[in-house]
Each structure stands twice: as structure tokens, then as C-alpha cells.
Amino acid sequence: MRRAFSVLLILVVVAALNFALWAYANRPVQVPDWRGPVAGFAFSAFQRDQNPFDRIYPTVAELERDIILLAQNTRRVRVYTSTENPTLPDLAQKHGLKLTAGAWLDRDRTRNRAEVDTLIRSARSHPAIDRVIVGNESILRGDLSLKQIIPYLDRARRALKVPVSTAEPWHIWIKNPELAKHVDYIVVHLLPYWEGIPRRNAVKEVLARYDEVQRAFPDKEIVIGEIGWPSNGDRFKRAAPSVADQAQFLRAFFKVAAERDLHYYVMEAFDQPWKIAGEGRVGAYWGMYDAERLPKFALIGPVVEDPSWPRKAVVSALLAVLPILLFAWHFARFRFLGKLLFAGLIQASCGVLVWSIGVPFEFYLDPFDWAMLGLLLPAQLAILGVLLINGFEFTEVIWRPRWLRTFASRPLLDSTQALPKVSIHLACANEPPEMVILTLDSLAALDYRDFEVLVIDNNTEKEEVWKPVEAHCAKLGPRFRFFHLNPWPGFKAGALNFALLETAPDATIIAAVDSDYEVEPDWLLRFVPHFLDDPRVAVVQAPQAHHEFENNAFRRICNWEYEGFFRIGMHHRNERNAIIQHGTMTLVRREPLERTGSWAEWCICEDAELGLRLMQAGLETRYIDEVVGRGLTPADLAAYKSQRYRWAFGAMQILKRHWKWLVFPGPLDGGQRFHFLTGWFSWFADALHLVFTIMAVFWTLGMVIDSDAFTLPLSLFLIPVLGFFVAKALFGIVLYRVRVPCSWRDTLGAALASMALSHAIARGIFQGLWAKKGEFVRTAKRRRLRKRPSPWLAVREETLIFTALSLSIVAMIRAWGLDFIETRLWIAILIAQSLPYLSAMIVAMIAGRAGEK
């Protein structure tokens, strides 16, 4: 009962918070009411899927439906062409509307003559036409000069008794006072959005421009031919489109226009998606009605940006119910706060998903847009997936009462008890002989009755490197056997498989040790007894640990970066018998090792592959978080990056070979499949980071060079991405402070080292997915036998990418400034994307200063 109540309480609290956040994001905006009619509408009659380019025009029935709808709110409409909809004047007259007819003028002289001729005939025969407009922004577009448009105006004025004008923005009239001499009244376009004016100042700006034109032409009647604000699309300078801003602007303007008796036409009646081709995304969203002929906002009462938000809130809550229920019930042992926070993360992810799916339906998308959405939506799902995976690890580590599956060393109480024989395999290739000798000496000091040590030196060419090791093995006695193989295939796995062939027949446990490790004398005595507990135990794994790092800044940050996995990730995995076996300080039962295929020579991460294969065979692995051996961190940055590249490459080899094990139910249980799949998600995030970085650089270049074609992404797309960066960083830092016994300085150093590996991981992921085979590159530890590589050479790609991002940030600030929230968010994302590359450069500097201490 208590468990059910806890689950129900979590569901109720999270659902309430979900609704509260949706309501807050869509809180009503108080706007002055408008109860009168609209003076006039600019009217383009194209329906949603119609356009003039393909000559797809509205039917008479569609035109009449539009006219009937407009007649409910106005007595006047303006049209732009006289040839496309010849029945329109009759329909306007039928439904009691006055029509300001237009003739479209461009560079096509034949079309221009036809437009003017049709306009004259229509105006003469239809009493509903009481004004005409010859040309619409023809001078602004550069289609006609002042000298070229005047004959058309003069001809219309001679032929007609109704007032004649042309329509241009205010500044065209001011610059061309001669134009006013050839019109009966002034038609001025006042669109403050296209001048980048913030909405809060827009009505004031409109009145100022109107008065300026009035002062310039005091003897002419002024008619505002276009006045409006877009409801969607891209920001233009300081002007941001939204439904709320459109409602506030128009309702405020209607009130002022009534007070001053201004004549105007709202730009425009209905959204026109075809205008995206000429005016950009925003061109489709100037209508007071959308393309389906539904009003975007009411003229009375508060305005809500997204009236459908309650429905979206319900859908997101319903999507989250089942995963929250399963999580809260299955992990009832977690502390309440942890369950509540992770349930909130699930709900937030569902909310972002519903919002993301809903956004496209607020836009008029073409096939290219849908194709791009098809690429971006999976990427966003991946980001949410990584966030939830990290959040689950965070929750389990921080808010579990205890680990359910935990193991400790098992020293024997009875010293006479028989223990199985252990064969210790040490593979080395081109290793400094003094380092290997220290490892051998530590093995010789093992406090264990029955063991052997096989040293397999493969593909070391120089005798001065391997001969001292051979001599030292002979000195240590018959327990130690040395083999020099050259040439020999299969990298480290090939050497270990050779060792299996040479292993003593009575050895039942195989131990693998790296050539840089110095082990504790009681390692085997403490860990081998676990194999006596249960014949299903196939692997007993100790953590990697290091020494000789304290006084070297580079080795120090490397050490603490490794520590995070062994103090956090391995415990998290061990809960579900899904640890990553690593090729040192590991004990493996010989029989299943040989039965399942020995070490995989096709994989450059043969240790992790073996662990997965043994789990697939239904066997158990155990992780004992007790340090019983210490090795060396990589000798330099190139070695550090090369090792992580190899791990990422090998992970992709395993994924490609064994994906069916991980996807479909089988011997691996759900927890094991979860950890092996999601354990690599963070590395996939590094790969996506590289892709997005390259795309962001080119997109920024496009915005700087051609801001009309390349626009700032909407802030609602950018905020979740930044939230992901922040949440992931917080998860990591908090986990370190709770689980890893290091100082704040070491925590930040570990974070720096981890970020510095991002590019190497991304390259490993892509190469591993693409290439069939990988090259096993040994990780230099104590020293290199060849010349030490420059740390700056190791980060040349990161330096290039960081430079490109830095230039992008500078270019954005110079071209766009910092006035817009979207600009600041975009720059923040560029900064966040640059952090891994900056980290690599800082680590290179640290490595260069640290040297080979």
C-alpha cells in the first residue's frame, strides 16, 4: 500500500508540474480589446496548396467563401492583380464589399499592359471598385523606375473616374516626391517588422512614418495600403514574430486608427505559404487568419500564444505515465526525492518531444523542410535518450539506499584450503623493459600457492627491448616462461590466444595483467575464492588504478578521469551483471573462455568483447571495487587519445558484430542489453557533437554572408540543447563529488580531460562504423621508445575546429550583435560546442609542461 501511494503521489506531482510549466509558457497576454470592424484587408485568395508560380488559382466557390468570411469583419478589401480572379469584383459587390482593385506591374511589359487594360475595364463596369492601385512596390523591387511607372499611372487616371495611386513603402514616397504628382492619393506601406522595430515600439513608429508622409504631401489623402505583423517565422533584427505580438500590434493599431480616422488595409487577410519562396519563412504568416481560414486570435479578451497547449500538456502527461509508473514501481527502493526528480526528467523529455512534434504543424513546410525535420527529430531523440540514461545513472548512484549486487574480496579463513591453479598472462609489445621487469617482480611476490606467469612478447623487433625481459624471466625461475613472437597476427588478442595454447593443463583460472601494473601480493588470494562460490562465475574484475601520477599534472588529470568510471559506472553496471571487462587485473574461468571462442582477434577491444560473450553464454561477472594493482597512465596526450580512439573503435566493432544480442531478447537480460547499448550512447553524443559543430560553423557562415537565406534558429529549439549541455555537466560534477575521493581541483581536471577526448571518441565512432578492421595501437605508458610526439600535434584537428568556432562567434557578434535572445543563445551554443576543443588545447598545454616526470 505504501509503495502504491508513493507511485501515485509521484504521478500526481509530476503531472501537476507539467501542466504548470505549459501554462506558464502560454500565460495569457492582456491586450486592448477591439470591438469595431477592421477598416480593410489586403486579400490574396490563394488557398494553402495553391500558388501563382504553378498557375494554380482559387475556384469561384473558394473565392466566395473567403469574401463571405471577410464580410463579417470589414467592408473593404484590396487586391493586387486584375487578371487572376476576374469574378472577384462581382463577388465583392454581391456581398456588399468595396474593392480597391490592383494592377500588378513588373518587368514584363506585355503582362503590365494586360493588367492595366483589365483593371480599367473592370473598374468601369463594377461599381464596387471605388479605388485602384497601379503597381505594388514596383519601384522598391527595382522592376520599374519612376520614369517607367508614371505612364501607367497617367493612363489609368485619364481612363478612370475613381482615384488612382500606386503602393510603395514610406521611404520610396519621401525619396520620389515627383511620384505624388501622378497619383490622386498616396498608398503607403507601413510594416515596422521589415524595419526591425521591436513590437512594443511598432505602433509609435507607424504613426511617426505616417505623419512624415503626411507632412511631405499635405494636399494628398494618405491610405495605409499594408499594415501588419507576422505571427510566425524568423526574427528580423529587433522584430520577433509571434501570435501574441501580432495580436497586440493589430489591436493597438486598430484603436489608434479609429481615434485618428486612418484608412488602412491589414496585411493580410489569410496566410500565404507560397510567399516563403520570395520573402523567407516569415512571408507565409502575415494573415489574421491562417491558411485553413481559421482566426489566429480573438479581437476581445487575453491572447494566448498557443491555444492548443492544454491538449499538448495532456498528451505529454499521458506519454510519461507508463515510463514513470514502471520506473517508480520497479525502483521503489530509491529514495523518494530521487524517484521524483527522475520522473520529472521523464516528463520533461516527453514534453520536449510533444513540443518538437507539434512545432512543424505551426509552420507551412515544403518537402525539403520535412526532410530536414526527418534528420533533426532523430537527433533530438538521441539527445533526450542520452540525458535520460545519464539521469538514471545519476539517480541510482545518488539516491539508492545501497547497492543490491556488491562483492568484496574473500580472503580464506582456512589456509589449507585448496585453490585452483592460476595462469597469469602478460602480453607486451615494444614496452620499456624496466617497466615490464617491475611488473614481473610484483608477480613474483604474489602470496599464492599455485600459479604460473606467461610473458608473450609479440612483434618487438629490437633485441635490446625484449632480451632484458627474457633474461629477467629466466632469473625469476620456472614459474615464469617467456615467448618472443615475431611476426605474429591478432595484436594483443593473438598473443593471449598463443598463451592459452601454452598454459599448464591443470590451470583453471586465467589472469590477464598489463605490462605496466604492479600488483598487490594478496590479489589472487583475495579474489580467486569467488570462483569457488558458483560455477557460473566467469569473470572477477578488479578496478584499474594508477601510481606515479601525483606530481605530474597531466598524469594526474588522466588518473582522476579514469577513476570516475570505476567508482561510478562499474558499480552502476554491476547492479545488473553488465560490467565492462577490461584487459588488466581480470580473472577469467578458463573453460568458458576457451569454449566460447577464446580472445577475439577481429576486435581491438578483445577484453570488452569477451565479457559480453561470456554474459551471452549465461555466465556471471563480478566487480570488486578494491585496488589490488596499480599501473601507469598514458605517457603523453597522443597515447591518451589513441587509447580512447581504440576503445570507441572497438565498441563499434562489437556493436556491428553482436547487435542482435543487444537488440533482441535472448540470453542477455534486459539490464545487460540496456547497459551495453546505452553505455555507448554518450560516445555517440560525441560523434553527433562533431557533426553539429561542423553544421553550426557552416550555418553561422551562411547567416553572416546571407542573412536572408540563413536565419537564426528559433529560441525554443536552442534552449533544450543548452539545457542538455548544462544537465549533463551537472550530473557529472555531482557524481564525482559524491563518489570519487578527490578534491574539487581534481574533479575539474577530470572534467577537462574527459572533454578533451571528445574528438578522439567521435573519430573512433565514425571509423569503427565505417571500417571493417582496426589497427591495435599500444598505449605508451612509462616512456616512448621512439621520439616523444608534440602534444600540439596531437590536437591539431581540435585546434582547427576551435579556431573555426571562435571566428564564428566573433563574426556573429559583429554581424548580429547581442541584442536578440536568439543571437545570445546561438552564441552560447557555439561556446558550448567549442569547450571540448578548447579543453583538448588546454590539456595539450598541461601535457607539454608536465613532460615525462
N, C-alpha and C positions, 0 to 999 in steps of 0.2 A: 504493500500500500504506500509506504513511504517513497519507494522507488518510482511508482506511477505518479505520485503527487509531484515529485521533483521534475520529472519529464514534462508533465502538464504545465508546471509553473514556467519552465524554460520556454516552452512553445508560446505561452501567452505573453511573456515579457518580450521575447524577440519579435513576435508579430506586432505588438503594440509599438515597439521602437521602429519597426519597418514602416508602419503607417504614419508615424510621427515624422520620419525623415522625408517620405514622399510628400506629406502635407506641407512641411517646411519648405521644400524645394519649389512647391507650387502654391505658396501662400498668395491669397488674393491681393491684387493691386487696386487701390482706390483711385478711380478716375472720374473726372466730372461727367455727369450724365448728359446725354444729348437726346432730347425728345422730339426734335423737329425733323423735317425732311433733309436729305442731302441735296445740295444745290444741283449737282450734276455728276455723272460718271463718264470717264473715258472708257470706251467699250470696244474690246476686241472679242469677237464672238467665237474664236476657236475653242473647241472642246479639248479635253485632256490629251487625246491622241491625234489631234489634228494640227496641221502647220502649213504655212504658205509655201515652204520650200518644196514639198511634195505635192502641192496643189490639192490638198485635202481640206475642203471647206465645210462649214456647218450646213445642215439641211435647213429648209424653211421652218420645219417643225422645231428644230433646236433653237433657231433664231427667235421664234415666237415665245418659246418657254423662257428664254433669257429676258426678253423685253417685258413679259408679264411679271417676272421676278423683280426687275429693276423698277417697274412702275409702282411697286409697293413702297418704294423708299425715295423716289425722286420724280421730277417732271422733266428732266433734261438729260440727254446723253450726247456724247461726242464720239464720232468715228473717224478713222484715219484714211480710208480709201473709198473710192466711189465705184470701183469696178468689181470688187469681190462679192459683195452681197447686194445685188440690185433690188431685192424685195424689202430691204431694211426700212426705207422711208415709208412704205405703205404700212408696215407693221408698227412703226413708231406712231404714225397718225392714227391707226386703228385703236391703239391702246393709250392715246392721249399724251404722248410724249413729244416734246420739242427736240429737234435733231440739229446738232451742229455738224454739218457734213464736211468731209475732208477729201482732199486730193493728194495722193502720195507722190512726191517728187523725188527722183534720184537721178542717176547719171544716164538712165535710159530715156532718150528724148522721145522715142516713139510711144513708150508707155506713159510718159508725162503728158503728152498731147491727149492720149486716150482718157487719162484720169481727169484732166481739166474739162474735156468735152462732155464726159459723162456727168461730172459734177454740175456743170451748167445746165444740162438738160434736166437732171434730177431736181435741182433747186427751182427751176422754172415751173415744174409740174407738180411739186409736192409742197403744200402749204406748211407741213410740219417742219420743213427746213427753214429756220429763221436766221441762221448764220452759216458762213462757210470758212474753212481754213485751207488755204492752198499751200501745201508743203508742211512737213513736220520735221523740225531740226535739220533741214536740208543744208543750211549754211554751217551749222555746228559739225555735221558729219563730213563736210567738205565735198558733198555731192554737187552742190551748186554754189556759185559765188553770188555776191549781192547783185552784180550786174546781170547774172543769168536768171535769177528768180524774179526780178522786177517785171519782165514781160508777161510772165504767167499771172502775176497779181493784177497788173493793169488790164489784161484781157478779161479776167473774171469780174473785175469791178465794172468794166464797160458793159458786160453782158447781163449782170445781175442787179436786182434791186435790193437784195439783202446785204448786210455788212460783210466785208471780205477782210481776211487777215492771213497771216502765216504764223506758225508757232515756233518759238525759239526760247532758249534759256535767257534769263535776265541779262547776263553779261553780253550776249550777242546783240541784244537791242541797244545796250549802252554803247557798244563799240561801233554800231552801224546806225546812227541816227537817221541817215538817208532812207533806211528801210521804212520808217514810220510814215514817210510822205506817200507811200504807195499802199497803205492799208487804211481801213476805216476804223479799226480798233486794234489794240495790242493784245496778242495772246502770248502770255509769258509762262514759262515752266519754272516752277519753284520746287526743287527736290533737294532739300538740305542733306539727305543721306549721301547723295553723289558729291557733295562738297565736304564730306567727312565731319559734319557738325554733330555733336552729341545730341541725342534726342531731347534732353532736358532744355537745351538752348534752341531747338529747331524752330518752334513757332515764332519766337522772337526774331530769329534770323530771317524767316519767311517774310514777316511784316517789314523788316528793315529793307529787304531787297524789293519788296512790292512798292514801298514808299520811294525808294531810289528811282525805280522806273517811272512812277507817277510824277515825280519832280522833273524827270528828263522829258516827259511828254505830257504836260499838264492839260492839253486840249484833247487827249485821246482817252476813250474808255479802256480800262485795263481789265482783262479777263484772265484768270489763272487757268491755263489750259491743262496743267498737270500739277497736282499737289498730293503727296502721299508719303508713305513709309513702308518698307518691306517687312514682312513677318518672318522671314527665314533667309538663310543664305550666309554669306560671308561678311565679316566686318569690313568696312571701308574707312580707313583712317580712324577717326574717333567715333564713327557711327556704327552702331551694332543693331542688326535686325532681330526682331522678336515679335511675337503676337502682342505681348503686353506693351511694348514700345509703339507698335502700330496703333493699338487702341488708344493709348494715351495721347499720341500726337494728333490723330484724327479727331478725337472727341474734343480735345482742347482747341484745335483749329476751328472746328465747326462752331464752337461757342464764340470765338473771336470774330469769325467771318460773319456771323449773324449780327453781332454788335456793330460791325463796320460796313455791313451791307456789301460784302465782297462776292463777286461772281467767280465760281470755280468749278473744276471737274476733278473728282478724285481719281488719282492714278493708282489702281484702276478698278473696274468692276470685278473681274474674275482673274484668278491666276492663269498665267500663260506659260506652260512649261517649255514651249518651243523657243522662248526668248533666251534660254540658257545659252544657246549657241552664240548669240551676239553680245549678251550683256553679262555673262558669267552666271554662276549659280543663283545669285540674288535676283536676276531678271525674272525668274518664274514666280516670285512671291509678293507682288505688289497689290494683288486683288484684296478687296474687302471680303470676297467670297473665294473659297478655294476652287480648284479645277472641277470638283464634283458639284459645285454650286451650293455649297454649304457655308453659312456665315462663320467667320473665324472668331468673332467676338460679338457680344451684345453691346448696344449703344446705351444701355442703362444697367447700373449695378457694377460691382467689382469685376475685374478681369483676371482670369487665371491663365497662365502661360500654357499649361497642358490640361485641358478639361478632362481628359481621359485618365488622369493619374490615379483615381480610386480603382479603376479596373486593373491598371498595371500593378498597383500595390497588392491587390488581391491575387493576381497571377503569380507575382514573385513570392508572396507568402505561401501559396499552395505548392509552388515548386520546391520550397525549402522545407515543407512539413516532413516529408518522408525521410530525407537525409538527416534532419535534426533529430527526428524520432529514433532512427536507427542508431545514431551516434550516442544520444543521451541515454538510451536504454542499454546498449552494448557496453558503454564505458561508464556505467553508473558509479563505478569505484572512483572516478576522477572527482576532485573537489568541485563544489557547485560553481564557484566563480570561473574555473577553467571551462567547465561544460557550457556555461552561459556565454563566455567570450567566443569559444569556437562555434557555438550555434549562431552567434551574431555574425561571425565571419562567413558562415554558410549562407545566412540570409542576405548579407551584403553582396556576396557573389551572385546569388540568384537575382537580386535587384539590378545589379550592373548588367547581367545577361538579358533580363527583360527590357531594360532601357536600351541596350545596344540593338536588340532585335526590333524594337519599336521605332528607333530613330530613322531608319530608311523609309518607313512609311510616312514620315513627315516631310520627305523630300520627293521630288519628281526625278527618279533615277533613270538613266539610259542604260543600255546593255553593258557599256564599259563600267559604269558605276556599280552595277550589280556584280560584275566580275571582280572588281576591286574589293567589294564587300565580302565576296566569297573567299578572298585571301585574308582579309583582316579579321573576320569573325573567328576562324580557327586560331589565329594568333592570339586573339583576346581570350579565347577559351583556354589556350595553353598558359597564358599569364595567370588566369584565375586558378587553374589547376596547380601551378607551382605555388601560388600563395596558400591554397588550402593544404597542400602537402606540408609546406613549411609550418603552417599554423597548427596542423595536427601534431607534428613533432614537438613544437613549442608547448602545446597544451599537455601532451603526455609527459614531457620531461619536467615541466614546472609544477603541474597540478596532480600528479599521481601520488597516492599515499605511499606506494612502494613499488619496486619492480617485481612483477609476478614471476619472472623467469630469470633468476640470478644465480650465478655459480661462483664458488670460491675455491681456492687451492685446497687439496686434500692430502696433507702430509700423513704418512702412515703411522699409526699408533704402534703397530707391531712390526718391528724392524726385520723380523724373519720372514715376513710375507713375501711370496714370490711375485715379482713384477715382470711384465713382458720385456723382451729384448727390443731395444730401440736402435734403428739405423739412422744416423744423422747425416743428411746430405747437404753439402756446401758446394754450390756452383759458383765459379768465378771466371772472369774473362778480362784480361788486361787490368787487373787490380794492383794497386801498390802492394808489394809483398809484405812490407812491415805491418800493414793494416790486416791482411789475412792472417799473419802469424799471431797477432794479438787475439783474434777470434779463435784460432786453434788452441792457444794456451788456455783460454777461458773454457773451452770444451773439454780440454784435458783435465780440468779441475772439477768436472761435474761429480757431484756426490750421488752416483747411481751405479748399481752393481753391474748391469749388463747392457752395454751399448757399443756401437762402432761409429766411426766417422769416415765418410767417403768424400774426398775432395775431388771435384771434377773441374779441371781447368780446360775450357774449350776455346779454341781459336785464338790463343795468345801466341803471337809469333816470336817475340823476343825472349830468348832463354834467360836473360838476366831478370826477367819479371817472374817467370814461373818456376825456375830452378830453385831459388831460395825457399819457396813454399814446399816443393817436393822434398828438399833436404830436411826441412823442419818436420814434415810428417814422418819421415824415417826416424828422426830423433825422438819423436813422441811415442814410438812403439807400434806394436802390431794392431792395436785398435784403429790406427789411422792409416788409411790407404789413399794414395794419390794417383790420379789418372790425368794424363795430358792428351787431349783430343784435338787434332788439327790436320785437316779441316773436319768440321762436324756440323751437321744440319740441325735445325729446330731451335736455335737460340737456347735460352735457359731451359725451356721445356725439354729440348733434345738432350741436354746434359743430365737433367734429372731422370729422364727415362733410361739413359745409359746406367745411371746409378742404381736404378731399380733392378736392372739385369745383374749387377754385381753385388746386390745386397745379400747378406747372410740369409740362408734359408729359414733359420729359426727366428728372424726378426719379424715381429708382427706390427710394430709401430714405426712409421716413417716420420722423421723430424726434418723440417727444412729451415735453414738458417742462412741469412745473408752474410756475405764475407766481411762486413764491417761491424758485426754485432759481437759484443762481449756479454756472455750470458751469466746468470747467477748460478752458483754451484747446485742449488736445490731445485732448479727448473723442472727437470724430469721427475724428481721425487714428489713434487707438489702437484704436477699436472697429469701424469700418466695414470694415477688411480681412477680418474674419471672414466677410462675405458673399461674398467672392471665393473662399473655400475650397471651398464646396459650395453648389450651387443650392438644396439642401433647407433651408439655414439661413434661418429666417423671422424669428427674434427674437434680438436680442443685448441682454441686460438688465444694467444696472449696479445696484448697491445704492442704496437711499435712504440718505442721510446728512444730518446737520444741523450747523448752526453757531449761534452766539449762544445757546447753552444753558448754558454752563459756569457762569455767575454767577447763574442763575435756578433755584432748587431745583425748581420744578415742571417747567420745560422739561428740566431735567437728567434727572429720573427718566423722563420720556417718551422722551427720546433713547435711554437705555440699554434701555428696554423694547423699542423698535423694533429695536435692534441685535441682540437675540437671534435674531430671525427671519432676518436677513441673514447673520449669522455661523454660524448652526446650521441652521435649517430650509431655507434656499435651497440650501445645499450638499447636504443630505440629499436634496432633491428633484432637484437637478441630476444626481445619480448615475443617475437613470432618466428623464432628459429630461422632467421633470414640474414645472418651475418655475412659480410664480405670476407672471404678467406684471403689473407694476404700472405705473400710467399716467404715470410720470415717469422720465427717464433711460433710456428704452427706444427701441430702433431696430427697425423692422419693415420687411420687404421689401414694397414697395407692391403688387406683382402679386397675391400670395396674400391680402393684406389686402382688396383690392377684390373678388377672385374669390370669396372665402368669405362676403361679405356686409358688409364694412366694419365700423364700430363699431356694436354692438347698442344701439339707443336704448330697447329694452324693459327693459334691465338697468342698475341703478345702479352695478354694478361691471363696466363695459364692458371694462376692461383685462384682468381675470382671465378673463372670458368669451372674449375674443379669443384669448388664449393657448391656452385649451383647444380652441377651434375650429381653430386652426392645427395643433395636435397631432393632432386628429381627421382633419385633411387629410393626415396622414403627414409633416409637416414637423418640423424640428428647432429647438429653442430652446437658447440658451446663456446661462449666467450667469457673469459675470466679476466676481469679488469685489474690485473696485478702485474706490475712491471717485473719481469724476470730476465730482461736482457735489454741492452741499450746499444744503439748503433749511431751512425753519423747522419746528419742532414746532408743534402746535396752540397757539393763543394762550391758551386757558383750558380748564378742565375740561369745560365744556359742549361745546366744539368737539372735544375729545379723545374724549369719549364718543359724540358724534354720528358721528364718523368711524368708530369701531369698530362702532356700530349699523348704519351703512350697509354696511360690509363683510360683516357677518353676514347682513343682509337680502339683499344681492346674492348671497351664496353660496347662499342658499336659492332665489333666483330661478334661478340656474344649475342647481342640483340638480333643480329641478322641470322645467326645460325640457330638460335633457340627460341625465336619469337613465339612459336606455337606453344611451347611450355609456359610462357609467360602470359599468353592471351587466353588460352582455353583451359578449362578445368581439367585437372589431372592429378598426378602425384603431388605436385606443388599445391599447397593450400592457398586460400585467398590472401592471407597475411604475407606469405612468401612472395607471391606474384606481385602484391602491392609494393613491397619494398624494392624488389628488383626492377620494377618498371619505374616507380616514382623516384627511386634513388638517383636515376639518371635525368630526371626532369630538370633539375637545376642546371645540369650541364647543357641540356637542350636550350634552357633560357640563355646561357652564354652564347650559344650559336645564334639564337634569334636576336640577341643584343647586337651582335656583329652585323647581321642583316639590316636591322632597323637603323643602326648607326650610319651605314652606307647610304640607305634610303634617305635618312634625315639630312645628311650633308648635301645630297643632290637636290632634295626638295628645298632646302634653305637657299641653295644657289638659284633655283628657279624663282623663289619668292623675291630674291634680291634683283635678279635680272628682269623678270617679267611678272610683276605682282598681279596683273590681271589674270594670267593663266594659272599661276600658283598662289594659292591663298593660305592663310593661317588655318590650321585645323580648329574645329570648334572646341571651346574650353572644356565642354563636357566629355570630349574624347581624351583630353590631355590629363585631366585631374585623376582619373583612375590609374593611369600609367604612373604618375608621380606617387600616388598612394601606394602602388605596388613597390616602388623603389624604397619608400620610407618604411613600410611594414616589414619588408624583407630585411632591411638593415637593423631595425629594432629587434626583430626576432633573434638575429644572430648575436647581437651585443648582449641582450638579456640572458640568453642561454649560456654564453661564455661566462658572464659574471656569476651565474648560479652554479655551473657545472665544472668549469675549468679553473684549477687553482693557480691563477696568475694575476698579476697586477693590471690596473687599468691601462698602463702603458703597453703591456704585453698583449692585452685584448685588442687595442687599436692596431698594434703591429701585426697581429694575426689577421685582422680585417684587411689591412693594407696588402699583406702577402696574398691573401685569398683573392682579392680583386685583381692583383697583378697577373694572376693565372688565367683570367677570363679569356684572353685572346688565344692563348695556347690551347685551352679546352675547346674553344669554338673551332679552331683549325683541326683538332683531333676528331671532333664530332663529324665535320664535313668530310675529312679524309677517310674516316672509318666507314661512313655511309657509302662513300664512292668507291674506294679501293678494295680489291679483293684480298690483298696481302699487306701486312705491315712489317716494318723493319724494327727489330728489337734493338734499341739503343741503350746500353748500360748507363746507369746513373753514376756519374763520378761522385765519390764521397770524400775521402781524406784529401786527395790531391789528384791532379790530372797527370798522366804520364806524358802527355803532349803539352803544347803551349796553352796556357790558360786563356780562354776566349774573353773578349771585351764584353762587359755587361751591357754596354750601349749597343753593341752589335746584336745582342740577344733581343733587344726591344726596338729594333729599327722599324718594324711594322707598326707597333704601338705608337711610336713617336710620330710617324707619318699620319696616323689616324687622329691622334691628339691634335696635331697641328691643323689638320683639316677642320676638326670640330671647333678649335679656338678661332680660326678665321671665320667660320660660320657664325659664331657668337658675335664677333666684332662686326661682321657685315650686317647681321640682323639689327644690332643696336644702331648702327649708322643709318640703315635704310628705313627701319620701322620705329626706332625709338623704344621707350619703355612705358608709353602711356597706356597701352592696351593690356588687359589681363591676358588675352591670348598670346601676345608677344612675350610677356613675362613668363607665362607657363611654358611656351615653346623654348625659350632660352634656358629655363630651369631644366627642361628635359635634355637639352643639348649638354648642359653642365653635368647632369646625372650620367648621361651616356659617356661622357669623357672621363669619369672617375676611374674606371678600370685601366684606361690607357695612361692616365696620369699616375696611377698607383704603380704601374709597371716601370715608369720612368723613375719614380722615387725609389723603388726597390733597386733599380739598376744603380742609382747613386749610392745607396746604402751598401750594396754588394761591392761596388768599386772601392769604397772607403774601407770596408772591412777586410778586403784582401783574403789571404789564406791563413788567417790567425788560427 
